[in-house]
């Protein structure tokens, strides 16, 4: 009786594709979002997971991965000493303004528009004067640093290709970076307003707030209006963050994206001061940043707020689309 020799399976050589530059992440490998999962060509090592658990994991996987990425990004942003220092400086400005007005309020009573008298008469107005001082330049600088460093900083540090090697997807990574910048905008706007309110209520009288239109409203209603101001300022800074991230996709040098954003803000502020260029002012982003004083009127001037919000949305859509088109179509070499 003859033995039948067992057949030896011949393994086909693994196709490794075309040779590529070391460290290069081609667009085709990271454009789409992929999730970790068992490989179909390998046997399962243990008991199978129930099908309903697989379906639940598939349903919640992308959202869970997005939240984990966002949480990690927020942790890095708010633990970075540079960002903490900027946040501390911004929150210290209302305190300094409040102390100066407390000490020199009588000598400064002839301020423009009587705003100094309003602050010394009711500490609630310290929040408005503080935001009026910080929104034109200092707050945009802080936003430019965080948003401009979002992608260019990863490229400069050599970590961007490792982020894209994980199955995260370029679109998801870009969304996480931008949402992180927006939440930083919200943090600085809320921190400045809170510091100003606490300082104002401690150093100056508190009570019903007399609006610019001459109508007095309760302090509680005024605090609700302050929430509208915080939201408006946050969206204004979010529009600038979209510009900074778009510039961050064009370079691997973070200081270049940061400097370009700051120069753009300064240039537009200068253009606003030239009367002959009034025709282009509605298209300049900083032209709408200080329209939050619309909440100091009765009724609230929602038309002014709406025009500003539409401008912010247009900037976010335009530069967000540019950033997405650029980031999802280029090869990452660092």
C-alpha positions as CSV (number, residue, x, y, z in Angstrom):
1,X,0.0,0.0,0.0
2,X,1.6,3.2,-1.1
3,X,1.8,6.2,0.9
4,X,0.5,9.4,-0.4
5,X,2.9,12.2,0.1
6,X,1.3,15.3,1.6
7,X,1.3,18.2,-0.7
8,X,3.3,21.2,0.4
9,X,1.4,24.4,-0.1
10,X,3.4,26.9,-2.1
11,X,3.0,30.4,-0.7
12,X,2.7,33.0,-3.3
13,X,5.2,35.8,-2.9
14,X,3.7,38.8,-1.2
15,X,3.4,41.7,-3.5
16,X,4.9,44.8,-1.9
17,X,4.0,47.2,-4.6
18,X,6.2,49.9,-6.0
19,X,9.1,51.1,-4.0
20,X,8.5,54.5,-2.4
21,X,10.5,57.1,-0.7
22,X,11.2,56.3,3.0
23,X,8.9,58.3,5.3
24,X,6.5,59.3,2.5
25,X,2.8,58.8,3.2
26,X,1.1,58.8,-0.1
27,X,-2.4,60.3,-0.5
28,X,-3.9,56.9,-1.4
29,X,-2.9,55.4,2.0
30,X,-4.4,58.0,4.3
31,X,-7.2,59.8,2.4
32,X,-9.9,57.6,3.7
33,X,-10.8,56.8,7.3
34,X,-10.0,53.2,8.2
35,X,-10.7,51.4,11.5
36,X,-8.8,48.6,13.2
37,X,-10.5,45.2,12.8
38,X,-9.7,41.5,12.5
39,X,-7.9,40.6,9.2
40,X,-10.0,38.4,7.0
41,X,-7.0,36.3,5.9
42,X,-6.0,35.3,9.5
43,X,-7.8,32.7,11.7
44,X,-9.4,33.9,14.9
45,X,-7.3,33.1,17.9
46,X,-10.1,32.9,20.4
47,X,-13.8,32.6,20.8
48,X,-15.8,34.8,18.5
49,X,-17.5,38.0,19.8
50,X,-21.2,38.0,19.6
51,X,-22.5,39.6,16.4
52,X,-24.5,42.3,18.2
53,X,-21.3,43.4,19.9
54,X,-19.6,43.7,16.5
55,X,-22.4,45.8,15.2
56,X,-22.4,48.0,18.3
57,X,-18.6,48.5,18.0
58,X,-19.0,49.3,14.3
59,X,-21.7,51.8,15.0
60,X,-19.8,53.6,17.8
61,X,-16.3,53.1,16.6
62,X,-15.8,56.2,14.4
63,X,-17.4,58.5,17.0
64,X,-15.4,57.0,19.8
65,X,-12.2,57.2,17.9
66,X,-12.9,60.9,17.0
67,X,-13.6,61.7,20.7
68,X,-10.4,60.0,21.8
69,X,-8.4,61.9,19.3
70,X,-10.0,65.2,20.3
71,X,-9.5,64.5,24.0
72,X,-5.8,63.7,23.3
73,X,-5.4,66.9,21.3
74,X,-7.1,69.1,23.9
75,X,-4.9,67.6,26.6
76,X,-1.8,68.5,24.6
77,X,-3.1,72.0,23.9
78,X,-4.0,72.9,27.4
79,X,-1.0,71.3,29.0
80,X,1.5,73.1,26.8
81,X,3.2,75.8,28.8
82,X,3.1,78.3,25.9
83,X,-0.6,78.1,25.6
84,X,-1.2,78.2,29.4
85,X,1.0,81.3,29.5
86,X,-1.0,83.0,26.8
87,X,-4.3,82.1,28.6
88,X,-2.9,83.5,31.8
89,X,-1.9,86.8,30.2
90,X,-5.3,87.2,28.5
91,X,-7.1,86.7,31.8
92,X,-4.8,89.1,33.6
93,X,-5.6,92.0,31.3
94,X,-9.1,92.5,32.7
95,X,-7.8,92.5,36.2
96,X,-5.2,95.1,35.3
97,X,-7.8,97.3,33.6
98,X,-10.1,97.0,36.5
99,X,-7.4,98.0,39.0
100,X,-6.4,100.9,36.9
101,X,-9.9,102.2,36.6
102,X,-10.5,101.7,40.3
103,X,-7.4,103.8,41.1
104,X,-7.7,106.4,38.3
105,X,-11.4,106.3,37.5
106,X,-12.0,109.9,38.5
107,X,-9.1,111.2,36.3
108,X,-10.3,109.1,33.4
109,X,-14.0,110.0,33.5
110,X,-13.8,111.8,30.2
111,X,-13.2,108.6,28.2
112,X,-14.6,108.0,24.8
113,X,-18.3,107.4,24.7
114,X,-18.5,107.5,28.5
115,X,-17.5,103.9,28.8
116,X,-15.2,104.6,31.7
117,X,-18.1,106.1,33.6
118,X,-20.2,103.1,32.8
119,X,-17.5,100.7,34.2
120,X,-17.1,102.6,37.4
121,X,-20.8,102.9,37.8
122,X,-21.4,99.1,37.2
123,X,-18.7,96.5,37.1
124,X,-20.6,94.5,34.5
125,X,-19.2,96.8,31.8
126,X,-15.7,95.8,32.6
127,X,-16.2,92.6,30.5
128,X,-17.1,94.7,27.4
129,X,-14.2,97.1,27.7
130,X,-11.8,94.1,28.3
131,X,-13.0,92.3,25.2
132,X,-12.9,95.5,23.2
133,X,-9.2,95.8,24.1
134,X,-8.3,92.1,23.5
135,X,-10.3,91.1,20.5
136,X,-8.6,93.4,17.9
137,X,-5.0,92.0,18.4
138,X,-4.0,90.0,21.5
139,X,-6.7,87.4,21.3
140,X,-6.1,86.8,17.5
141,X,-2.3,86.3,18.3
142,X,-3.2,83.5,20.8
143,X,-5.5,81.9,18.3
144,X,-2.9,82.2,15.5
145,X,-0.3,80.4,17.6
146,X,-2.5,77.4,18.4
147,X,-4.2,77.1,15.0
148,X,-1.1,77.9,12.9
149,X,0.9,75.2,14.8
150,X,-1.8,72.6,14.3
151,X,-0.5,70.9,11.2
152,X,2.8,72.7,10.5
153,X,4.0,71.9,14.1
154,X,3.3,68.2,13.6
155,X,5.2,68.2,10.3
156,X,8.1,70.1,11.8
157,X,8.3,67.6,14.7
158,X,8.2,64.6,12.3
159,X,5.0,63.3,13.9
160,X,2.5,64.0,11.1
161,X,3.3,60.9,9.1
162,X,2.9,58.7,12.2
163,X,-0.5,60.2,12.9
164,X,-1.5,59.4,9.3
165,X,0.0,55.9,9.5
166,X,-2.7,55.2,12.1
167,X,-6.1,54.5,10.7
168,X,-7.5,57.9,11.5
169,X,-7.9,59.5,8.0
170,X,-6.9,62.9,6.9
171,X,-10.4,64.4,7.0
172,X,-10.9,63.2,10.6
173,X,-7.5,64.5,11.7
174,X,-8.1,67.9,10.1
175,X,-11.5,68.1,11.8
176,X,-9.9,67.3,15.2
177,X,-7.3,69.9,14.7
178,X,-9.8,72.6,13.8
179,X,-12.3,71.7,16.6
180,X,-9.4,71.8,19.0
181,X,-8.6,75.3,17.9
182,X,-12.3,76.3,18.2
183,X,-12.5,75.0,21.7
184,X,-9.4,77.0,22.5
185,X,-11.1,80.1,21.1
186,X,-14.1,79.4,23.4
187,X,-11.8,78.9,26.4
188,X,-10.0,82.3,26.0
189,X,-13.3,84.2,25.3
190,X,-15.0,82.6,28.4
191,X,-11.9,83.1,30.6
192,X,-11.5,86.8,29.7
193,X,-15.2,87.4,30.2
194,X,-15.3,85.5,33.5
195,X,-12.2,87.3,34.9
196,X,-13.6,90.7,33.9
197,X,-17.0,90.0,35.5
198,X,-15.4,88.8,38.7
199,X,-13.0,91.7,38.9
200,X,-15.7,94.2,38.0
201,X,-18.2,92.9,40.5
202,X,-15.5,93.0,43.2
203,X,-14.2,96.5,42.5
204,X,-17.3,98.4,41.3
205,X,-20.9,98.5,42.2
206,X,-23.3,95.9,40.8
207,X,-27.0,96.0,40.0
208,X,-29.3,96.7,37.1
209,X,-27.4,97.4,33.9
210,X,-28.2,100.5,31.9
211,X,-27.8,99.7,28.2
212,X,-26.5,102.1,25.6
213,X,-30.1,102.7,24.5
214,X,-30.9,104.0,28.0
215,X,-33.0,101.0,29.1
216,X,-32.1,99.3,32.5
217,X,-32.3,95.5,32.6
218,X,-31.7,93.2,35.6
219,X,-28.2,91.9,36.2
220,X,-29.3,88.3,35.5
221,X,-30.5,89.4,32.0
222,X,-27.3,91.2,31.4
223,X,-25.3,88.0,32.3
224,X,-27.4,86.1,29.7
225,X,-26.5,88.7,27.1
226,X,-22.8,88.1,28.0
227,X,-23.2,84.5,27.0
228,X,-24.2,85.8,23.5
229,X,-21.1,88.0,23.5
230,X,-18.9,85.0,24.4
231,X,-20.5,82.9,21.6
232,X,-20.1,85.7,19.0
233,X,-16.4,86.3,19.9
234,X,-15.7,82.6,19.8
235,X,-17.1,82.3,16.3
236,X,-15.1,85.4,15.2
237,X,-11.9,83.8,16.5
238,X,-13.0,80.4,14.9
239,X,-13.1,82.1,11.5
240,X,-9.5,83.3,12.1
241,X,-8.5,79.7,13.2
242,X,-9.8,78.4,9.8
243,X,-7.5,80.9,8.1
244,X,-4.5,79.9,10.3
245,X,-5.1,76.2,9.7
246,X,-5.3,76.8,5.9
247,X,-2.0,78.5,6.0
248,X,-0.6,75.7,8.2
249,X,-1.3,73.2,5.4
250,X,1.0,75.2,3.1
251,X,4.2,74.9,5.1
252,X,6.2,72.6,7.4
253,X,7.5,75.6,9.5
254,X,4.9,76.5,12.2
255,X,6.4,80.0,12.8
256,X,5.7,80.8,9.2
257,X,2.0,79.9,9.4
258,X,1.7,81.8,12.7
259,X,3.5,84.9,11.4
260,X,1.5,84.9,8.2
261,X,-1.7,84.9,10.2
262,X,-0.7,87.7,12.5
263,X,0.6,89.8,9.6
264,X,-2.7,89.2,7.9
265,X,-4.6,90.4,10.9
266,X,-2.4,93.5,11.3
267,X,-2.7,94.3,7.6
268,X,-6.5,94.1,7.6
269,X,-6.6,96.3,10.8
270,X,-4.5,98.9,9.0
271,X,-6.8,98.8,5.9
272,X,-9.8,99.4,8.2
273,X,-8.2,102.7,9.3
274,X,-8.0,104.1,5.7
275,X,-11.2,105.9,4.9
276,X,-10.7,105.6,1.1
277,X,-10.9,101.8,1.5
278,X,-14.4,101.7,3.1
279,X,-15.7,99.8,0.1
280,X,-13.7,96.7,1.1
281,X,-14.3,96.8,4.8
282,X,-17.3,94.5,4.8
283,X,-15.1,91.8,3.4
284,X,-12.4,92.2,6.1
285,X,-12.7,89.7,9.0
286,X,-11.7,92.1,11.8
287,X,-14.3,94.5,10.7
288,X,-17.0,92.3,12.3
289,X,-15.1,91.3,15.5
290,X,-16.3,94.2,17.7
291,X,-20.0,94.1,16.7
292,X,-20.8,92.3,19.9
293,X,-21.8,95.7,21.4
294,X,-25.1,95.0,19.6
295,X,-26.2,93.2,22.8
296,X,-26.0,96.5,24.7
297,X,-29.0,97.8,22.9
298,X,-32.7,97.2,23.6
299,X,-33.8,95.3,21.7
300,X,-30.7,93.4,20.7
301,X,-29.5,94.5,17.3
302,X,-29.7,91.0,15.8
303,X,-29.2,92.4,12.3
304,X,-25.6,93.4,13.1
305,X,-24.9,90.1,14.8
306,X,-26.3,88.1,11.9
307,X,-24.2,90.0,9.4
308,X,-21.1,89.2,11.4
309,X,-22.1,85.6,11.8
310,X,-22.6,85.2,8.1
311,X,-19.2,86.6,7.5
312,X,-17.6,84.3,10.0
313,X,-19.4,81.3,8.4
314,X,-18.2,82.4,4.9
315,X,-14.6,82.5,6.1
316,X,-14.9,79.2,7.8
317,X,-16.4,77.5,4.7
318,X,-13.9,79.1,2.3
319,X,-10.7,78.5,4.2
320,X,-11.9,75.2,5.7
321,X,-12.5,73.9,2.2
322,X,-9.1,75.1,1.0
323,X,-7.4,73.4,4.0
324,X,-9.3,70.2,3.3
325,X,-8.5,70.2,-0.4
326,X,-4.8,70.9,0.3
327,X,-4.3,68.5,3.2
328,X,-6.1,65.6,1.5
329,X,-4.3,65.9,-1.8
330,X,-0.6,66.2,-0.8
331,X,2.0,63.6,0.0
332,X,3.3,63.9,3.6
333,X,7.1,63.7,3.7
334,X,7.7,64.5,7.4
